[in-house]
Amino acid sequence: MGAMKWLVIFSLLGICSQAAAQSDITVSVFSVTSKTAILRWTRYSGASSYKITVAAKSSPSTPIAFAQFGPNTVMGSVNSLSPNIEYVFSVEALDNSQGVLSSVDIKSSTAPEMMDAIQAVKPKDSQTLMLDFSLKTGATHYIIRVQSANGFYREDTVSSSPAEIKSLTPYTEYTLSTLAVNSGGRSQPSPFVTEKTVLPPPQLSASSPSNDSIVLSWAPVANAVQYTLSIYKFGSNTDMKQNTSDTNLTISGLDAGSLYIIRGFAWDPEGRQGDIFCLCLLTGPPTPASVSVSVVMSNSVAGLSVSWEIEQDGHGSIQYHVMSDQNLMCNSTSSSCTLSPVDCGKVHTIQVTASNEAGFGYPSNPEVFITFPCQPESLALEEPEEGNCTLTWDTVPHADAYTAYIKRGDGGEETCNTTSNNCTFHCQCGYTYLMSVFALNEAGSSPQGEILNHTTVPCCPQNVSVSLVSTETLEIMWTASRGAEMYETRAVDNSEVILCNDTAPVCALSDLSCDSPYSVVVTPCNDISGCNRACKAHTKETAPCMPTNLSLNPKNSSCISVSWTANNRAATYTVSASGDDGTHICTTSGSSCDLTELPCGSTYEVSVIATSATGQSLPSYSDSLETEPCCPVNLTVAQVTQAMTNVSWSHAKGAHTFITSLTSRRGHARCHTQDSHCLMGCITCGTNYTVTMEAFSQSGRNSSCTYQGFSSSACCPSGVKLYRMASNSLRVYWRSAGSSHSYIAEMVGSNNNYTCNASPGESSCDVGTVQCGDVYHVVVAPLTPEGSKVLFCAQRVYSVTCLGGNVGTVIYRGKRSLD
């Protein structure tokens, strides 16, 4: 920003601060260059102008320049100064008569003079440039300004020349200039120069896949046109150098176990060498040769001593690793080591491998070594039949033959030589044998192995008898056999096996399957040799099976069909029904039969038994049977009221509840009771009823009973009225319920009673010479065919008054039921 622009800004600031409070003028240096100084001050009230006077600090009384500014200016510059000179600046606030209102002195140096052109710029590496420039008198330090075309800008402070500019971007063009700095400020920058950093180094990755080669690889370097790699062996003057445009390189024909120094750099399109990457790598060790193996013993433990030849020319330490494919290994820095312990009967493939800092080298040629055979294991004696024994064992790897030694308990001994894994010899029951087996090959005999102690099986029992002692139990007896400590009795049929173990020569096998033939074998056993499974079997059948799923199905009131599930092969079945009147029986070879002539009202327990030549089964689970209950012999129906009857009956054997029904075309009535009588309502008068009964037993069986019909009484008339007639007579009138009955009318007073009759079809009758002044109960009832009166009709009450000495008014007093 120019000095005049700052003057305008501070003049405006002075106008805005006219209202500020009066204070002493203060001055500061805003900026300086080599020939110009800009000062800033505060506005002083009443000042009409401001004056800056400049003098060298060495001659403060000799001004060399001055400048004067208006009242509204608070910032001004002084030009034509000399570089790197310390000056005294005096600022005065003047009134209208040029009198000094306030003044302040301030000291400041001008900046050094403009820097000369940079003398030299060259890359140091891909991120650093080296600069040479001329120093300036009075400068305390220097600023190097760095810029690039992509917007990068940075200023580095240095104290002298030459200087390093670090942390730059590889292969990038930079513009550089220098500025001298002292306490006053900065000089003008030197003329710009341009320089480009070199390419970054390739990031080499190296490995030694074999002990005579090195493989190099690296990521491509941007803008690289070629790569140069050099390699030389440590301690020699030979330097191999190769150029390539690829990003990998394999170098072969190297010495094993040697240290190599590798350097690599890239070339840019301008032909400049890039930054260098350097690394050291050791090739793999040489391969051990002339490997030999021998057996050694240490503290009765066998081992393999492995030795080899080593090369004396190599860099660094080398360790040797001896490995066997039998999971044995040892390590050494010398030319031998021992693999221990080693097992018998093993084929060892042994290799020696050297290793150094580079890794593992090539293993030596494999050396094969076979140890002596192991002792046979898993000795076992089989006795497939009495008197013939076979000794078996597991085969041993690398064994050419076997020798078996067999010693009998009485001192006898046999030897068996074979190339297989078994020997057969004659043996007898009850003897103990001691047996051992040795394996042989060219290296010798195996160590002492397992000694098998075997006792042969006991002999089979004699005089075996099998008898059936219950429906599902067999008793077996025999004479004791030699060598037997326990007997296992086994009974087998088509579906199951039953066992009995005992030390006594008798056994009972229970819970057998019914109606089954069993094969029974008595097997003698002892704790050492086990059991003799070659003994003869004996056959015996069990009793028939108990009939199951008993079912009773009534055919009629005196006959029941009994059925069941028959699971026997051949049997006769007997059905028994036991009751208070005795036992009823039927017999069949099938699965059902009928029990007949069973009396009513009886209860029976029914079961079935199966019989065969072997014996008799258990009886089936019983089932209860009830025959139909008996009907009451006598039943009586008595009418209690016009709409209700009382039905009663005599005792019925086996009956528990009764349903009695009166049925007609006009309706029916019924009752359900445990008693021997019941009341039945809803009876219609003048109706013929059919009388029936159902008698039920406790299990729900029922009998239907029919009795003589019942006719209800004739219906009582309705609308009964009493009318006065002549000559002290009264007429009784009603509405008839039918035309087939005669009626009788009765008038009962406190002193006199009167009656009159009406033939069928008539609805009134007259009563004469009636005494007046009395209350009469009037009843009109139909007559039965036998001439008796129906007793259920209602009474009506009338008062008969007197008129003079004759019947006067007849007054209806109400209706009463017949008590």
MIRO-81894 format. One record per residue (C-alpha): residue in three letters; x, y, z. Coordinates in steps of 0.1 Angstrom, whole numbers, plus 2048, in hexadecimal, padded with zeros to 3 digits. Layout:
BEGIN
ALAXYZ/...
END
This chain:
BEGIN
MET800800800/GLY80F8237F6/ALA81783E80F/MET7FD857801/LYS7E283D805/TRP7EB83982A/LEU7EB85F82E/VAL7C7861821/ILE7BC845839/PHE7CB855857/SER7BD87784E/LEU79A86884F/LEU7A3858871/GLY7AC87B87D/ILE78B88A873/CYS77986E884/SER78C8748A4/GLN78689A8A8/ALA76F8948C5/ALA78A8818D8/ALA79888E8F8/GLN7B88A48F7/SER7D98918FF/ASP7FE8948F7/ILE80788B8D3/THR8158678CF/VAL82A85B8B1/SER8338388A4/VAL84682B885/PHE82D81B86E/SER84780D855/VAL86A814846/THR87C80B826/SER89F81281B/LYS896836812/THR87483D821/ALA86583F844/ILE83F84184C/LEU83584F86E/ARG81384E87F/TRP80786689B/THR7E986F8AE/ARG7D488F8A7/TYR7DB8AC8BE/SER7BE8C48C5/GLY7C58E88B8/ALA7E18DE8A0/SER7DE8ED87E/SER7FB8D8870/TYR8148BD878/LYS83A8BE86F/ILE8538A186D/THR8788AA86F/VAL89388F868/ALA8B788F874/ALA8D2874876/LYS8D6866898/SER8FB86E896/SER8F289388F/PRO8D189989F/SER8D48BF89C/THR8D98BF877/PRO8B78B8865/ILE8BA8A7844/ALA8958A783A/PHE8738B2846/ALA84E8B083B/GLN82F8C2846/PHE80B8B6846/GLY7E88C584B/PRO7D38C486B/ASN7BF8A5861/THR7DD88F859/VAL7E9876872/MET80286385D/GLY81E86F847/SER83E864835/VAL861871830/ASN875868811/SER89886B804/LEU8A885A822/SER8C7844820/PRO8C781F825/ASN8D280F846/ILE8D4830859/GLU8C683787C/TYR8B185787C/VAL8A086D896/PHE87C87788B/SER86C89589C/VAL84689A899/GLU8388BC8A3/ALA8138C88A6/LEU8128ED89B/ASP7F89088A0/ASN7ED922887/SER80B93788F/GLN82391988B/GLY8279178B0/VAL82F8F58BE/LEU8128E68D2/SER8228C48D8/SER8408B18CA/VAL84E88D8CD/ASP87087E8C1/ILE87285A8B5/LYS8918468A8/SER89182D88C/SER8A981E872/THR8A281B84D/ALA8A37F883E/PRO8C37EA82D/GLU8C87F2809/MET8B97DB7EE/MET8C97B87EC/ASP8DF7AF7CE/ALA8D57937B7/ILE8D87707C4/GLN8FA7627BB/ALA8F173D7B8/VAL8D47247BD/LYS8D86FE7BB/PRO8C56DF7C8/LYS8D46CD7E6/ASP8BA6B17E5/SER8966AD7D8/GLN8886C37F4/THR8A46DC7FA/LEU8B46F97E6/MET8D570A7EF/LEU8D97307EA/ASP8F87477E9/PHE8F276D7EC/SER90678D7F6/LEU90279981A/LYS8F87BD822/THR9087D483C/GLY8F17DA859/ALA8D97BD852/THR8D17A8870/HIS8C278B85C/TYR8B578383A/ILE89477782C/ILE89275F80E/ARG8717617FC/VAL8677417EA/GLN84A73F7D1/SER83C7267B8/ALA82472779B/ASN80A7127AE/GLY80572C7C9/PHE8207227E2/TYR82E7407F5/ARG84673F813/GLU860755824/ASP87D745835/THR89475884D/VAL8B975184B/SER8D776185C/SER8F175F841/SER8FB75081F/PRO8FB735813/ALA8D972A81F/GLU8C370B81B/ILE89F70D811/LYS88F6EC81E/SER86E6DA81D/LEU8686E17F8/THR8556CC7E0/PRO86A6B57CA/TYR86D6BD7A5/THR85C6E07A9/GLU86770179A/TYR86B71D7B4/THR8717437B1/LEU8887517CC/SER8937747D8/THR8A57827F7/LEU89E79F80F/ALA8B57AE829/VAL8A67B784B/ASN8B17CD867/SER8A07DD885/GLY8907F786E/GLY8807DF855/ARG8857CC835/SER8997D6816/GLN88A7D37F3/PRO88C7AF7E6/SER8A87A47CF/PRO8A179B7AB/PHE88F7797A8/VAL8A075A79D/THR891738794/GLU89C71479D/LYS88B6F179C/THR8906D67B6/VAL89B6B47AB/LEU8886937AA/PRO8826817CB/PRO8956607D1/PRO88563F7C7/GLN87A62D7E7/LEU88C60D7E2/SER8805EC7F0/ALA8995D07F0/SER8985AB7F8/SER8AF58D7F3/PRO8995707E7/SER8B855A7E2/ASN8DB55C7F0/ASP8E95687CF/SER8D05827C4/ILE8BF5A37CF/VAL89D5AF7C2/LEU8975D57C2/SER8765E67BD/TRP8696097C1/ALA84A61E7BA/PRO84C63479A/VAL85A6577A0/ALA84567278F/ASN857683771/ALA874669772/VAL88065E750/GLN89B64575C/TYR8A963577C/THR8CD62D785/LEU8D561379F/SER8F86097AB/ILE9025EC7C2/TYR9245E27D0/LYS92F5C87E9/PHE93C5D580A/GLY9625D280C/SER9675D07E6/ASN96D5EB7CB/THR9545DB7B2/ASP9375F27AA/MET91A5E6794/LYS904601785/GLN8E55FD770/ASN8CD615760/THR8A860C75B/SER88661B753/ASP8745FF766/THR86B60078B/ASN87B5DF795/LEU89D5CF790/THR8AB5AD798/ILE8D15AA79E/SER8DF58779C/GLY90157779F/LEU9085857C2/ASP91C5757DE/ALA9095637F9/GLY90B57181C/SER919593810/LEU9105B7818/TYR9065CD7FA/ILE9015F37F9/ILE8E65FE7E0/ARG8E16227D4/GLY8C562E7BD/PHE8B964F7AD/ALA8A265C791/TRP8AA673773/ASP89268F76A/PRO88A69A746/GLU8A46B6749/GLY8BF69B74F/ARG8C46A4773/GLN8CC68978D/GLY8B26867A8/ASP8B56807CD/ILE8C86607D7/PHE8B96437EC/CYS8D262C7FC/LEU8CE60A80F/CYS8E35EC81A/LEU8D85C8815/LEU8E85A781F/THR8E4589808/GLY8D8568815/PRO8F2550825/PRO903534811/THR8F3511810/PRO9024F7829/ALA9134DA817/SER91E4B681E/VAL9034AF839/SER90948F84D/VAL8F447E868/SER8FD465883/VAL8EC4578A3/VAL8F94618C4/MET8EE4588E8/SER8ED46F906/ASN8E0463927/SER8CF445916/VAL8BD45D8FF/ALA8C24598D9/GLY8CA4778C4/LEU8D64808A0/SER8F749389C/VAL8F54A887D/SER9154B986E/TRP91D4CD84E/GLU9374E283D/ILE937508840/GLU94652482C/GLN95E53C83E/ASP95955A826/GLY93956C830/HIS92D58D83F/GLY91E58D862/SER913570878/ILE902551869/GLN8EB53987D/TYR8E4516872/HIS8C2505876/VAL8BF4DF875/MET89C4D2870/SER88D4AF86E/ASP86B4A785F/GLN864496880/ASN8604B8892/LEU8844B88A0/MET89B4D689B/CYS8BB4E58A9/ASN8CE5058A3/SER8F450C8A2/THR90D526898/SER92750A892/SER9284ED87A/SER9134D388E/CYS8F64CE8A6/THR8E24B18B4/LEU8BD4A98AF/SER8B04988CF/PRO89D4848D9/VAL89646E8BB/ASP87B4538BB/CYS87D4308AE/GLY86F42688C/LYS87144987D/VAL87E45485B/HIS88F476860/THR89348D842/ILE8AD4A784F/GLN8B74C883F/VAL8CE4E484A/THR8C6508843/ALA8DC527849/SER8CE549852/ASN8DC56C857/GLU8CD590858/ALA8C058B835/GLY8AC56D83E/PHE8AE548837/GLY8C353981C/TYR8BD51A807/PRO8BA4F981C/SER8D44DE816/ASN8CB4BE803/PRO8B54A8819/GLU8C648C82C/VAL8B046D834/PHE8B7459853/ILE8A243B861/THR8A3432886/PHE89F40F896/PRO87B401897/CYS8634078B4/GLN8553EC8C9/PRO8333DE8BE/GLU8143EB8D0/SER7F03E38D6/LEU7F63BE8DC/ALA7D43AB8DD/LEU7C93878DE/GLU7AB37B8CC/GLU79B3598D3/PRO7813558B7/GLU77B3318C1/GLU78431D8DF/GLY7A830F8DC/ASN7B43278C0/CYS7C43488CA/THR7D23638B4/LEU7EA37D8C1/THR7E939E8AE/TRP7FC3BF8B0/ASP7FF3E089D/THR8193E0881/VAL8383F4887/PRO84640B86B/HIS8663FF85B/ALA8643DD86D/ASP86F3C0857/ALA8633A386E/TYR85439B890/THR85C3818AB/ALA8403788C5/TYR8483668E6/ILE82A3538F6/LYS82E346919/ARG812330929/GLY80B33194E/ASP81730D953/GLY83A316945/GLY83530D920/GLU843325906/GLU83E32B8E1/THR8503428C8/CYS84034F8A8/ASN85336188C/THR83F373872/THR83F39185A/SER81A398861/ASN80A3A7880/ASN7FB38788F/CYS80436489C/THR7EC3478A1/PHE7F232C8BB/HIS7DE3118CE/CYS7D031C8EF/GLN7B930C909/CYS79E31C920/GLY7A8326943/TYR7CD32C93D/THR7E134D940/TYR7FA356925/LEU816371925/MET81E37E902/SER8373988F4/VAL8413A28D0/PHE8623B18C2/ALA8653C38A1/LEU8853BF88C/ASN8963D186F/GLU8B93D6862/ALA8C13EE87F/GLY8B93D3899/SER89D3CA8B1/SER8843E08C1/PRO8853E78E6/GLN8713D28FE/GLY84D3DB8F9/GLU82B3D2909/ILE8263B091A/LEU8033A3915/ASN7F438F932/HIS7D637B925/THR7BF361935/THR7AB34C91C/VAL78634B91E/PRO774332936/CYS763313929/CYS73E311920/PRO72630593C/GLN7172E2939/ASN6F52D4942/VAL6E22F593B/SER6BC2F4942/VAL6A230F93A/SER67F30F94A/LEU66132794A/VAL65A33096E/SER64034C967/THR63035B948/GLU64E371940/THR66A362955/LEU68334694B/GLU69A334964/ILE6BB327957/MET6D130F96A/TRP6F32FF961/THR7122EF970/ALA730306978/SER74B30895D/ARG771309962/GLY78032C962/ALA75F33E964/GLU75C35A97E/MET73A367972/TYR71F35B95A/GLU70D371942/THR6EB362938/ARG6DC371919/ALA6B936C90B/VAL6B23798E8/ASP69237B8D3/ASN68A38E8B4/SER6883B08C5/GLU69C3B08E6/VAL6B93A38F9/ILE6B639B91F/LEU6D6397934/CYS6DC388956/ASN6FF389966/ASP706373984/THR72235F995/ALA70A34299D/PRO701327984/VAL6DD331983/CYS6CB350975/ALA6A735C971/LEU69F372953/SER67F386958/ASP66B3A1946/LEU66F38C926/SER658391908/CYS63937B909/ASP6323618EE/SER6563638E2/PRO6703478DC/TYR6903518ED/SER6B33458E5/VAL6C5342907/VAL6EB341909/VAL6FF33E929/THR72134E924/PRO73D34993E/CYS753367945/ASN77137295A/ASP780394961/ILE7A038E94D/SER79637D92C/GLY77238792A/CYS75637091E/ASN755350909/ARG73C3598EE/ALA73D3368DD/CYS7253248F4/LYS7063128E7/ALA6E33238E8/HIS6C33138F6/THR69F31D8EA/LYS681322901/GLU65F3338FB/THR64D34A913/ALA62834991C/PRO60E359906/CYS60A37F907/MET5EE38E91C/PRO5D1399906/THR5CE3BF904/ASN5B63DA8F8/LEU5983C8907/SER5783D68F8/LEU5533CF901/ASN5383D58E8/PRO5133CE8F1/LYS5003BB8D6/ASN4DF3BA8E8/SER4D23BC90C/SER4DF399914/CYS4FD3958FD/ILE51F3A68FE/SER53B3A38E3/VAL55D3A28F3/SER57C3AA8DC/TRP5A13AF8E3/THR5C33B28D3/ALA5D33908CF/ASN5F93918CA/ASN60136C8CE/ARG60B3558B2/ALA5F43388BD/ALA5DE33A8DC/THR5BA3338E9/TYR5A834F8FA/THR59034C917/VAL579369920/SER56B36A944/ALA54F381951/SER54C37F977/GLY52D38E987/ASP5153899A4/ASP50336D991/GLY52335998A/THR53C35896D/HIS534357948/ILE54E34A930/CYS55534890B/THR5743398F9/THR5843408D7/SER5A433F8C4/GLY59C3608B3/SER59B3838C2/SER5763868CC/CYS5593718DA/ASP5363788E8/LEU52937590B/THR50436C90A/GLU4E6368921/LEU4F1384938/PRO4D439094F/CYS4CA3B4950/GLY4D73CB96B/SER4F73B7972/THR51B3C2975/TYR5393AC96B/GLU55F3AE96A/VAL56B3A1948/SER58E395940/VAL5A037E926/ILE5BB36492B/ALA5D135590E/THR5DC331910/SER5F631E8FB/ALA60B2FF8FE/THR625313911/GLY60D31F92C/GLN5F4339935/SER5F735F931/LEU5EF37894C/PRO5CA38294B/SER5C33A2937/TYR5BA3C194A/SER5953BD954/ASP5793D4948/SER5583DA959/LEU5383D0948/GLU5153DB950/THR4F73CB93F/GLU4D93E0937/PRO4C53EA957/CYS4A43D895D/CYS4833EA957/PRO46C3F0976/VAL4513D5976/ASN4363EC983/LEU42F41197A/THR412426986/VAL406448979/ALA3EF45C991/GLN3E147E988/VAL3E74989A4/THR3D84B6994/GLN3C84BD972/ALA3EB4C5964/MET4024B097A/THR40748A980/ASN41C475998/VAL42E458987/SER43C43C99D/TRP44D41A996/SER45B3FB9A6/HIS4803F49AB/ALA4953EC98B/LYS4B63D898F/GLY4D43EA981/ALA4C140A97B/HIS4D042A988/THR4BC446978/PHE49B447966/ILE48B45D94B/THR46545994B/SER45046892E/LEU42B46E928/THR425474903/SER40647E8F0/ARG3FD4918D0/ARG3F74B08E5/GLY4194B08F4/HIS42F49C90D/ALA43D49D930/ARG45C48D93E/CYS47148B95D/HIS49547F965/THR49C472988/GLN4AF45999D/ASP48F4539B3/SER47443A9AC/HIS45A4559A7/CYS456478998/LEU43D493992/MET43549D96E/GLY4244BE965/CYS4164CD945/ILE3FC4B1942/THR3E04B992A/CYS3BD4B0937/GLY3A8497924/THR3C6488912/ASN3D346490C/TYR3F9460914/THR41244590B/VAL42743D92A/THR44D433923/MET46C432938/GLU492430933/ALA4A642094E/PHE4CC429950/SER4E8416962/GLN505428972/SER51B423953/GLY50043293C/ARG4F041292E/ASN4CB41592A/SER4AB401926/SER48B40D915/CYS46B404928/THR44740791C/TYR428407932/GLN401409930/GLY3F442B923/PHE3E644693A/SER3C845C934/SER3C647D946/SER3A5489956/ALA38B49C942/CYS38F4C2941/CYS37E4D895A/PRO3644F094A/SER36A515948/GLY35453494B/VAL340526968/LYS32353F971/LEU30553E989/TYR2E454E97E/ARG2C4554991/MET2A5542984/ALA28154298F/SER2735319AE/ASN2935349C3/SER2A75209AA/LEU2C952699B/ARG2D951C97A/VAL2FD512978/TYR30D519956/TRP32F510948/ARG34250C927/SER3494E8921/ALA36D4DC917/GLY35E4BE905/SER33D4AD8FC/SER34548A908/HIS34348F92D/SER326493946/TYR32A4AF960/ILE3204B4984/ALA31B4D6994/GLU31E4DA9B9/MET3144F89CF/VAL3214F69F2/GLY313510A0B/SER317514A30/ASN2F5504A37/ASN2EB4F1A17/ASN2FC4DF9FA/TYR2EC4DB9D7/THR2F64C69B8/CYS2EA4C3995/ASN2F64AE977/ALA2F84B4952/SER2FA49A937/PRO31549A91C/GLY3124B7905/GLU2FF4CD91F/SER30F4EC92E/SER2F74F594B/CYS2E14E6966/ASP2C84F597F/VAL2C74F39A5/GLY2A64F99B5/THR2995059D7/VAL2B95179DF/GLN2BC528A01/CYS2C454D9FD/GLY2DA561A13/ASP2F854AA12/VAL31B547A01/TYR31F5299E9/HIS33E5189DC/VAL33650D9B9/VAL3494F19A7/VAL3424E2984/ALA3564C397C/PRO3554A8961/LEU34D48496A/THR364467961/PRO35644A94D/GLU35443796F/GLY33E45497C/SER357464994/LYS35C489996/VAL37C49A98A/LEU38A4A99A9/PHE3A04C599A/CYS3874DF98F/ALA38750299E/GLN36C5109B5/ARG3595309B0/VAL34A5449CD/TYR3275549CA/SER3115679E3/VAL2EC5619DF/THR2D857D9EF/CYS2B357D9FA/LEU2985939EB/GLY27D58FA03/GLY27B56AA0A/ASN2885619E7/VAL2A955F9D6/GLY2B55829CE/THR2D558D9BD/VAL2F25749B5/ILE3145849BB/TYR3355759AE/ARG34F5769CA/GLY36D5679B9/LYS37E5479B0/ARG38F52D9C6/SER3A350E9BD/LEU3994EE9CB/ASP3AC4E69EB/
END
